[in-house]
Amino acid sequence: MAFHKIWWCWLVLLCALILLLHDAPSVKAGDIIHDDDSTPKKSGCANHFVLVKVQTWVNGVEDAEFVGVGARFGRTIVSKEKNARHTRLVLSDPRDCCSPPKNKIVGDVIMVDRGNCTFTKKANTAQNANASAILIINNQKELYKMVCDPDETDLNIHIPAIMLPQDAGTRLEEMLMSTSSVSVQLYSPRRPAVDVAEVFLWLMAVFTILCASYWSAWRAREAAIEQDKLLKDASDEIPNTKDAGVSGVINMNAKAAVLFVVLASCFLFMLYKLMSGLFIEILVVLFCIGGTEGLQTCLVALLSRWFKHAGESYIKVPFLGAVSYLTLAVTPFCIAFAILWAVNRDKSFAWIGQDILGIALIMTVLQIVHVPNLKVGTVLLSCAFIYDIFWVFISTKFFKKSVMIVVARGDGSGEDGIPMLLKFPRIFDPWGGYSIIGFGDILLPGMLVAFSLRYDWLANKNLRSGYFLWAMFAYGFGLLITYVALNLMDGHGQPALLYIVPFTLGTFMALGKKRGDLRLLWTRGEPERPCPHIRLQHSEEFTT
């Protein structure tokens, strides 16, 4: 039993370290590393940055597709594929296109290397040579937003200019060297204003907290009923109820809440510095361990309703202690499920297994780790609020990049992000990719929402007079505002807790103050219940 408790403490610590991420778009196009918000826009250099699809044909046969980013200057790129022309691609000579090309260009798309002169000079040179568009190949794997220098005046550029990453340039050069004809089609399809992926992520987050809250409240009520029975049956000796409560539950305190966020910050920074393919593999193993334990706990709790005898019959297992037969039956399936996901995690359908393991892990932690009162919940969410803002926005001033966004995307790891998040494919987005939400944006506010339902049930409050309905509504509305902000900010990652915490915590505290329950919620965290033993003593004194 002691080993089992240590295991759960380790699992909770693991969850504290991996609940780091936020809502951020994930696009297959690669990273765009230059931010030109401080660069002034002017006439001839005021385009919106757009992702551009570069579809290739080799000797008339459709071949690879690459993704680039349009420049601040030049003609805007058509949005519909049917309006984009097939145009021959040629390689510039000289390669940098800082001087007029030696080869003849007749309305062709010219491919040039970055460097030795400004982007606008390259575009002007290509335009004067009669090119229809210019593809500038970056000297790095990332994309780079091409802007104008503040003192530039010659900005009469009327051909499209697109930046492509280094690996795309290498592939295109191989095509040009080995074949007689390469043509390209340039277009920039628009993203839908709202994608169904965001709707499903919102539903998954709300559903997870809803189920976990009812599970947690049911266990708390069962424990309270059991405690009352013990007190009623006590005649000669009052049982020791100092540690009474739900078996296997860890109550967080204010110091632990602060430590929780400090550990998460340290782990996030470590991920940022050590991000690699090997490190991602380690995270996958840790996620599989946590997901297996979470899935097993959820399935045992669910199946024990139908297989009560198997759930209450135990066998002694070395190092683990007493384990129910139902747990032994379910565990191999959970392990196989996690291994199957890990082996196929690069497949297009792997997000389903990742979401199942992630939801099971979150629900398990929510019914194991409790905030005992509003004070601890406020400390936890306030620290998480600061944590989210710092690592998404303020960290850019110290590290030149948003640390949390870099970690969320798995930059430099060669992998499509880290596994500690829920994801859903962007079905109607022509750019593909996934919308994601971090575990922390569900679990941290979920602790407060679950606390509200436990309080309501112990206080015998219905949905209207209780706090759970309002806390649940506040969380859902806060997450909805997050997605609105995400779309208004043109897909830039947003710290969800920036919106969720004020709505959830603010609603809870305002309602508690209005109803006169704030002091009780802040300190005790549960309604005062009369002691059956005291009632029993009074009854005996009256009869004598």
C-alpha positions as CSV (number, residue, x, y, z in Angstrom):
1,M,0.0,0.0,0.0
2,A,2.9,2.3,0.8
3,F,4.4,1.6,-2.6
4,H,1.1,2.4,-4.3
5,K,0.9,5.8,-2.5
6,I,4.5,6.6,-3.5
7,W,3.6,5.6,-7.1
8,W,0.6,8.0,-7.1
9,C,2.8,10.8,-5.7
10,W,5.3,10.2,-8.5
11,L,2.5,10.3,-11.1
12,V,1.1,13.5,-9.7
13,L,4.6,15.1,-9.8
14,L,4.9,13.9,-13.4
15,C,1.6,15.6,-14.3
16,A,2.8,18.8,-12.5
17,L,5.8,18.8,-14.8
18,I,4.0,18.1,-18.1
19,L,1.0,20.4,-17.6
20,L,2.7,23.3,-19.4
21,L,1.2,24.2,-22.7
22,H,-1.4,26.6,-24.1
23,D,-3.6,26.9,-27.1
24,A,-1.4,27.4,-30.2
25,P,-1.8,26.7,-33.9
26,S,0.3,24.0,-35.4
27,V,0.9,24.4,-39.1
28,K,2.8,22.0,-41.4
29,A,4.3,25.0,-43.1
30,G,7.1,25.4,-40.6
31,D,8.2,28.2,-38.3
32,I,8.2,31.9,-39.3
33,I,10.9,33.4,-37.1
34,H,10.9,37.1,-38.0
35,D,8.6,39.5,-36.3
36,D,8.3,42.9,-38.0
37,D,5.7,44.5,-35.8
38,S,8.2,47.3,-35.1
39,T,8.9,47.8,-38.8
40,P,6.9,50.8,-40.3
41,K,4.6,50.1,-43.2
42,K,4.6,52.4,-46.1
43,S,3.4,52.7,-49.6
44,G,4.5,49.7,-51.7
45,C,5.5,47.8,-48.6
46,A,2.3,47.1,-46.7
47,N,1.2,43.6,-47.7
48,H,-0.2,41.2,-45.1
49,F,2.1,38.2,-44.5
50,V,0.5,35.1,-46.0
51,L,1.5,31.5,-46.4
52,V,2.0,30.5,-50.0
53,K,1.6,27.0,-51.6
54,V,4.2,26.3,-54.3
55,Q,3.0,23.3,-56.3
56,T,5.6,21.8,-58.7
57,W,5.3,19.9,-62.0
58,V,8.2,18.0,-63.4
59,N,8.0,17.4,-67.2
60,G,4.2,18.0,-66.9
61,V,3.7,15.5,-64.0
62,E,2.6,16.9,-60.7
63,D,5.3,16.6,-58.1
64,A,6.1,17.9,-54.6
65,E,4.4,20.8,-52.9
66,F,6.3,23.4,-50.8
67,V,5.1,26.1,-48.4
68,G,6.6,29.6,-48.3
69,V,5.6,33.0,-47.0
70,G,4.8,36.1,-49.1
71,A,6.8,39.3,-48.7
72,R,5.6,42.6,-47.3
73,F,6.2,44.1,-50.7
74,G,5.2,43.0,-54.3
75,R,2.0,42.0,-55.9
76,T,-0.5,40.0,-53.7
77,I,-0.8,36.3,-54.5
78,V,-4.0,34.8,-55.8
79,S,-6.1,32.9,-53.2
80,K,-7.7,30.3,-55.5
81,E,-5.8,27.4,-57.1
82,K,-7.9,27.7,-60.3
83,N,-6.7,31.2,-60.8
84,A,-3.0,30.4,-60.4
85,R,-1.0,29.8,-63.7
86,H,1.5,27.1,-64.3
87,T,4.8,29.0,-64.9
88,R,8.2,27.7,-65.8
89,L,10.8,27.8,-63.0
90,V,14.4,28.9,-63.8
91,L,17.5,29.3,-61.6
92,S,19.1,32.7,-61.4
93,D,22.6,33.4,-62.7
94,P,24.1,34.9,-60.6
95,R,22.5,33.0,-57.8
96,D,21.9,35.9,-55.5
97,C,20.2,38.0,-58.2
98,C,21.9,41.2,-56.9
99,S,22.9,42.0,-60.5
100,P,21.0,41.4,-63.8
101,P,20.7,37.7,-64.6
102,K,22.8,36.4,-67.5
103,N,20.2,33.9,-68.7
104,K,17.1,35.0,-70.6
105,I,13.9,35.1,-68.7
106,V,10.5,35.4,-70.4
107,G,7.8,35.6,-67.9
108,D,9.3,32.8,-65.8
109,V,9.5,32.4,-62.0
110,I,13.1,32.9,-61.0
111,M,14.7,31.1,-58.0
112,V,17.4,33.0,-56.1
113,D,19.5,32.6,-53.0
114,R,19.2,34.9,-50.0
115,G,22.2,37.2,-49.2
116,N,24.6,39.9,-50.5
117,C,21.8,42.5,-51.1
118,T,18.4,43.5,-49.8
119,F,15.2,41.5,-50.6
120,T,13.7,44.5,-52.5
121,K,16.9,44.8,-54.7
122,K,16.6,41.1,-55.7
123,A,12.9,41.6,-56.5
124,N,13.6,44.8,-58.5
125,T,16.4,43.0,-60.4
126,A,14.1,40.0,-61.2
127,Q,11.3,42.4,-62.3
128,N,13.6,44.3,-64.6
129,A,14.7,41.0,-66.1
130,N,11.0,40.2,-67.0
131,A,10.4,37.5,-64.3
132,S,6.8,36.9,-63.3
133,A,7.6,36.1,-59.7
134,I,10.7,35.6,-57.5
135,L,11.3,32.7,-55.1
136,I,14.0,33.6,-52.5
137,I,15.6,30.6,-50.8
138,N,16.4,31.1,-47.1
139,N,19.8,30.0,-45.7
140,Q,18.0,28.3,-42.8
141,K,15.4,25.6,-42.4
142,E,12.9,28.2,-41.1
143,L,10.8,30.7,-43.0
144,Y,11.6,34.4,-42.7
145,K,9.2,37.3,-43.2
146,M,10.7,39.7,-45.8
147,V,10.3,43.4,-45.0
148,C,11.6,46.7,-46.4
149,D,14.4,48.7,-44.9
150,P,13.1,52.0,-43.2
151,D,15.1,54.2,-45.6
152,E,14.1,52.4,-48.9
153,T,12.3,54.5,-51.5
154,D,12.3,52.4,-54.7
155,L,9.4,50.2,-53.8
156,N,7.6,50.0,-57.2
157,I,7.6,46.2,-57.2
158,H,4.7,44.5,-59.0
159,I,5.7,40.8,-59.0
160,P,5.1,38.4,-56.2
161,A,8.0,37.6,-53.8
162,I,8.0,34.4,-51.8
163,M,10.5,33.1,-49.2
164,L,11.1,29.3,-49.2
165,P,13.0,27.3,-46.5
166,Q,16.4,25.9,-47.3
167,D,15.3,22.3,-47.7
168,A,12.7,23.3,-50.3
169,G,15.4,25.2,-52.3
170,T,17.7,22.2,-52.2
171,R,14.9,20.0,-53.6
172,L,13.9,22.5,-56.3
173,E,17.5,22.8,-57.4
174,E,17.8,19.0,-57.7
175,M,14.7,19.0,-59.9
176,L,16.1,21.8,-62.2
177,M,19.4,20.0,-62.6
178,S,18.0,16.6,-63.4
179,T,15.0,17.4,-65.6
180,S,14.3,19.4,-68.7
181,S,11.2,21.2,-67.5
182,V,10.0,22.3,-64.0
183,S,7.0,24.5,-63.6
184,V,5.3,26.0,-60.5
185,Q,1.9,27.2,-59.4
186,L,1.7,29.9,-56.7
187,Y,-1.4,30.5,-54.6
188,S,-2.4,31.4,-51.1
189,P,-5.7,29.8,-50.0
190,R,-7.5,31.5,-47.1
191,R,-8.1,29.8,-43.8
192,P,-11.7,29.5,-42.6
193,A,-12.6,32.1,-39.8
194,V,-13.6,29.2,-37.5
195,D,-12.5,25.6,-37.9
196,V,-14.5,22.7,-36.6
197,A,-11.3,21.6,-34.8
198,E,-11.7,24.4,-32.3
199,V,-15.3,23.5,-31.6
200,F,-14.3,19.9,-30.9
201,L,-11.4,20.9,-28.6
202,W,-13.8,23.1,-26.7
203,L,-16.2,20.3,-26.3
204,M,-13.4,17.9,-25.2
205,A,-12.1,20.3,-22.6
206,V,-15.6,21.0,-21.1
207,F,-16.6,17.3,-21.2
208,T,-13.3,16.2,-19.4
209,I,-13.9,18.7,-16.6
210,L,-17.6,17.8,-16.4
211,C,-16.9,14.1,-16.0
212,A,-14.0,14.5,-13.7
213,S,-15.9,16.8,-11.4
214,Y,-18.8,14.4,-11.0
215,W,-16.4,11.6,-10.4
216,S,-14.6,13.6,-7.8
217,A,-17.8,14.8,-6.1
218,W,-19.2,11.3,-6.0
219,R,-16.2,9.9,-4.3
220,A,-16.2,12.8,-1.8
221,R,-19.9,12.2,-1.0
222,E,-19.3,8.5,-0.6
223,A,-16.5,9.2,1.8
224,A,-18.7,11.6,3.8
225,I,-21.5,9.0,4.1
226,E,-19.0,6.4,5.2
227,Q,-17.6,8.8,7.8
228,D,-21.0,9.5,9.2
229,K,-21.7,5.8,9.5
230,L,-18.5,5.3,11.5
231,L,-19.4,8.1,13.8
232,K,-23.0,6.8,14.3
233,D,-21.7,3.3,15.1
234,A,-19.2,4.6,17.6
235,S,-20.5,4.1,21.1
236,D,-17.6,3.5,23.6
237,E,-14.8,5.2,21.6
238,I,-14.7,8.1,19.2
239,P,-12.9,7.0,16.0
240,N,-9.9,9.0,15.0
241,T,-11.1,11.1,12.0
242,K,-8.1,13.4,11.8
243,D,-7.1,11.8,8.5
244,A,-10.6,10.9,7.4
245,G,-11.4,11.6,3.8
246,V,-11.4,10.1,0.4
247,S,-9.0,7.2,0.1
248,G,-6.0,8.0,-2.2
249,V,-6.8,11.7,-2.4
250,I,-3.9,14.3,-2.2
251,N,-5.0,17.7,-0.8
252,M,-2.9,20.5,-2.1
253,N,-1.9,23.4,0.1
254,A,-0.8,26.9,-0.8
255,K,3.0,26.1,-0.7
256,A,2.5,23.1,-2.9
257,A,0.5,25.2,-5.3
258,V,3.4,27.6,-5.7
259,L,5.9,24.8,-5.9
260,F,3.7,23.2,-8.6
261,V,4.2,26.2,-10.9
262,V,7.9,26.7,-10.0
263,L,8.6,23.0,-11.0
264,A,6.6,23.5,-14.2
265,S,8.6,26.6,-15.1
266,C,11.9,24.8,-14.5
267,F,10.8,21.8,-16.5
268,L,9.6,24.1,-19.4
269,F,12.9,25.8,-19.5
270,M,14.7,22.5,-19.5
271,L,12.6,21.4,-22.4
272,Y,13.4,24.6,-24.3
273,K,17.1,24.1,-23.8
274,L,17.3,20.4,-24.4
275,M,14.7,19.9,-27.1
276,S,15.8,17.1,-29.4
277,G,14.5,14.0,-30.9
278,L,15.9,11.9,-28.0
279,F,14.2,14.1,-25.4
280,I,10.9,13.8,-27.2
281,E,11.3,10.0,-27.0
282,I,11.7,10.3,-23.2
283,L,8.6,12.4,-23.0
284,V,6.7,9.9,-25.0
285,V,7.7,7.1,-22.6
286,L,6.6,9.3,-19.6
287,F,3.3,10.2,-21.3
288,C,2.7,6.5,-22.0
289,I,3.3,5.6,-18.3
290,G,0.9,8.3,-17.1
291,G,-1.6,7.6,-19.8
292,T,-1.6,3.9,-19.0
293,E,-2.2,4.5,-15.3
294,G,-4.9,7.1,-16.0
295,L,-6.7,4.9,-18.6
296,Q,-6.6,1.9,-16.2
297,T,-8.0,3.9,-13.3
298,C,-10.9,5.3,-15.4
299,L,-11.7,1.8,-16.9
300,V,-11.6,0.1,-13.5
301,A,-13.9,2.8,-12.0
302,L,-16.3,2.4,-14.9
303,L,-16.3,-1.4,-15.2
304,S,-16.6,-2.0,-11.4
305,R,-20.3,-1.0,-11.8
306,W,-20.9,-4.1,-13.8
307,F,-18.2,-6.4,-12.4
308,K,-18.5,-5.5,-8.7
309,H,-17.2,-8.8,-7.4
310,A,-14.0,-8.7,-9.6
311,G,-13.5,-5.1,-8.5
312,E,-13.7,-6.0,-4.8
313,S,-11.7,-9.3,-4.9
314,Y,-8.0,-8.7,-4.4
315,I,-4.8,-10.6,-4.9
316,K,-1.4,-9.8,-3.4
317,V,1.2,-8.8,-6.0
318,P,4.9,-8.3,-5.2
319,F,5.9,-4.6,-4.8
320,L,2.3,-3.5,-5.5
321,G,0.4,-5.0,-2.6
322,A,-3.3,-5.8,-2.9
323,V,-4.5,-5.5,-6.5
324,S,-8.1,-6.2,-7.6
325,Y,-8.8,-8.9,-10.3
326,L,-10.5,-6.2,-12.4
327,T,-7.3,-4.1,-12.4
328,L,-5.2,-7.1,-13.4
329,A,-7.6,-7.8,-16.3
330,V,-7.7,-4.2,-17.5
331,T,-4.0,-3.3,-17.2
332,P,-2.7,-5.4,-20.2
333,F,-5.2,-3.7,-22.5
334,C,-4.1,-0.2,-21.3
335,I,-0.4,-1.1,-21.7
336,A,-1.1,-2.4,-25.2
337,F,-3.1,0.7,-26.1
338,A,-0.3,3.0,-25.0
339,I,2.4,1.0,-26.9
340,L,0.2,0.9,-30.0
341,W,-0.1,4.7,-29.9
342,A,3.6,5.3,-29.3
343,V,4.6,3.1,-32.3
344,N,2.1,4.8,-34.6
345,R,2.2,8.3,-33.2
346,D,3.4,9.7,-36.6
347,K,0.3,8.4,-38.4
348,S,-2.6,10.7,-39.3
349,F,-5.0,8.9,-36.9
350,A,-2.6,8.9,-33.9
351,W,-4.3,12.0,-32.4
352,I,-7.3,9.8,-31.4
353,G,-5.1,7.6,-29.1
354,Q,-3.3,10.7,-27.8
355,D,-6.5,12.4,-26.8
356,I,-7.9,9.2,-25.2
357,L,-4.7,8.8,-23.1
358,G,-4.6,12.5,-22.3
359,I,-8.2,12.8,-21.2
360,A,-7.9,9.7,-19.0
361,L,-4.8,11.1,-17.4
362,I,-6.4,14.5,-16.7
363,M,-9.6,12.9,-15.2
364,T,-7.5,10.6,-13.0
365,V,-5.4,13.5,-11.7
366,L,-8.5,15.6,-11.1
367,Q,-10.1,13.0,-8.8
368,I,-6.8,12.4,-7.0
369,V,-5.5,15.9,-6.5
370,H,-7.9,18.3,-4.7
371,V,-7.8,21.9,-3.8
372,P,-9.4,21.8,-0.3
373,N,-10.6,25.4,-0.3
374,L,-10.8,28.6,-2.4
375,K,-7.6,30.0,-0.9
376,V,-5.5,27.2,-2.3
377,G,-7.4,27.4,-5.6
378,T,-6.7,31.1,-5.8
379,V,-3.0,30.7,-5.2
380,L,-2.7,27.9,-7.7
381,L,-4.6,29.7,-10.5
382,S,-2.9,33.1,-9.8
383,C,0.5,31.5,-10.1
384,A,-0.5,29.7,-13.2
385,F,-1.9,32.9,-14.7
386,I,1.5,34.6,-14.2
387,Y,3.3,31.5,-15.5
388,D,1.3,31.4,-18.7
389,I,1.7,35.1,-19.5
390,F,5.5,35.1,-18.7
391,W,6.4,32.0,-20.8
392,V,4.2,33.0,-23.8
393,F,4.8,36.8,-24.0
394,I,7.5,38.1,-21.6
395,S,9.9,35.3,-22.4
396,T,10.4,36.7,-25.9
397,K,12.3,39.7,-24.4
398,F,14.8,37.4,-22.8
399,F,15.1,34.5,-25.3
400,K,14.1,36.2,-28.6
401,K,11.3,33.6,-28.9
402,S,8.2,32.6,-27.0
403,V,9.6,29.7,-24.9
404,M,6.2,28.0,-24.6
405,I,5.3,28.2,-28.3
406,V,8.8,26.8,-29.2
407,V,8.2,23.8,-26.8
408,A,4.6,23.3,-27.9
409,R,5.7,22.9,-31.5
410,G,8.7,20.8,-30.7
411,D,11.0,23.1,-32.6
412,G,14.4,21.5,-33.2
413,S,13.2,18.0,-32.3
414,G,12.3,16.8,-35.7
415,E,8.9,15.8,-34.3
416,D,5.4,17.2,-34.7
417,G,5.2,18.7,-31.2
418,I,5.3,17.1,-27.7
419,P,2.6,14.6,-26.7
420,M,1.4,16.4,-23.5
421,L,-1.6,18.1,-25.2
422,L,-5.0,17.4,-26.8
423,K,-5.2,17.9,-30.5
424,F,-7.7,17.8,-33.3
425,P,-7.1,18.0,-37.1
426,R,-8.1,21.1,-38.9
427,I,-10.5,19.4,-41.3
428,F,-11.5,22.3,-43.4
429,D,-8.2,24.2,-43.3
430,P,-6.4,24.0,-46.6
431,W,-3.1,24.2,-44.7
432,G,-3.9,21.2,-42.6
433,G,-2.2,20.9,-39.2
434,Y,-3.8,20.6,-35.8
435,S,-5.5,22.9,-33.2
436,I,-4.1,22.0,-29.8
437,I,-4.8,22.7,-26.1
438,G,-2.4,22.0,-23.3
439,F,-3.3,19.7,-20.4
440,G,-2.7,22.6,-17.9
441,D,-5.5,24.7,-19.5
442,I,-7.9,22.0,-18.6
443,L,-6.6,20.5,-15.4
444,L,-5.7,23.7,-13.4
445,P,-9.0,25.5,-13.7
446,G,-10.6,22.0,-13.6
447,M,-9.4,21.6,-10.0
448,L,-11.4,24.7,-9.0
449,V,-14.5,23.5,-10.9
450,A,-14.3,20.1,-9.3
451,F,-14.0,21.7,-5.9
452,S,-17.2,23.7,-6.5
453,L,-19.2,20.5,-7.2
454,R,-17.8,18.7,-4.2
455,Y,-18.9,21.7,-2.1
456,D,-22.4,21.8,-3.7
457,W,-23.0,18.1,-3.0
458,L,-21.8,18.2,0.6
459,A,-23.9,21.3,1.2
460,N,-27.0,19.7,-0.5
461,K,-27.2,22.6,-3.0
462,N,-28.9,22.1,-6.4
463,L,-27.5,23.4,-9.7
464,R,-29.2,26.7,-9.5
465,S,-28.3,27.6,-5.9
466,G,-24.8,26.0,-6.0
467,Y,-21.5,27.1,-7.6
468,F,-20.7,24.3,-10.0
469,L,-23.0,25.4,-12.9
470,W,-21.6,29.0,-12.7
471,A,-18.0,27.8,-12.5
472,M,-18.5,25.4,-15.4
473,F,-20.1,28.2,-17.5
474,A,-17.3,30.6,-16.6
475,Y,-14.7,28.1,-17.7
476,G,-16.4,27.3,-21.0
477,F,-16.9,31.0,-21.7
478,G,-13.2,31.8,-20.9
479,L,-12.0,29.1,-23.2
480,L,-14.4,30.4,-25.9
481,I,-12.9,33.9,-25.6
482,T,-9.4,32.2,-25.9
483,Y,-10.4,30.9,-29.3
484,V,-11.8,34.2,-30.4
485,A,-8.6,35.9,-29.4
486,L,-6.6,33.2,-31.2
487,N,-8.5,34.0,-34.4
488,L,-8.3,37.8,-34.0
489,M,-4.5,37.5,-33.4
490,D,-4.1,35.7,-36.8
491,G,-3.2,32.3,-35.2
492,H,-0.5,33.6,-32.8
493,G,-0.4,31.4,-29.7
494,Q,-2.5,32.6,-26.8
495,P,-2.1,31.8,-23.1
496,A,-5.5,30.3,-22.4
497,L,-5.2,30.9,-18.6
498,L,-5.0,34.6,-19.4
499,Y,-8.8,34.5,-20.2
500,I,-9.9,31.4,-18.3
501,V,-8.6,32.4,-14.8
502,P,-10.3,35.8,-14.5
503,F,-13.6,34.4,-15.6
504,T,-13.5,31.2,-13.5
505,L,-12.0,32.6,-10.3
506,G,-13.7,35.9,-10.6
507,T,-17.2,34.3,-11.0
508,F,-16.6,32.0,-8.1
509,M,-15.4,34.7,-5.7
510,A,-18.1,37.3,-6.7
511,L,-20.8,34.7,-6.3
512,G,-19.5,33.5,-2.9
513,K,-19.3,37.1,-1.6
514,K,-22.9,37.8,-2.8
515,R,-24.2,34.7,-1.0
516,G,-22.2,35.2,2.2
517,D,-20.3,31.9,1.7
518,L,-16.9,33.5,0.8
519,R,-15.3,33.1,4.3
520,L,-16.3,29.4,4.5
521,L,-15.2,28.7,1.0
522,W,-11.9,30.5,1.5
523,T,-10.9,28.8,4.8
524,R,-12.8,25.5,5.4
525,G,-13.8,24.6,1.9
526,E,-16.8,22.4,2.9
527,P,-20.0,23.1,4.8
528,E,-20.2,22.5,8.5
529,R,-21.9,19.2,9.3
530,P,-23.3,18.3,12.7
531,C,-21.4,15.5,14.4
532,P,-23.6,12.4,14.9
533,H,-21.6,11.4,18.0
534,I,-22.5,14.7,19.7
535,R,-26.1,14.1,18.9
536,L,-25.8,10.6,20.3
537,Q,-24.4,12.0,23.6
538,H,-27.1,14.6,24.0
539,S,-29.8,11.9,23.4
540,E,-28.3,9.7,26.1
541,E,-28.1,12.6,28.6
542,F,-31.8,13.4,28.0
543,T,-33.0,9.8,28.6
544,T,-31.1,9.5,31.8
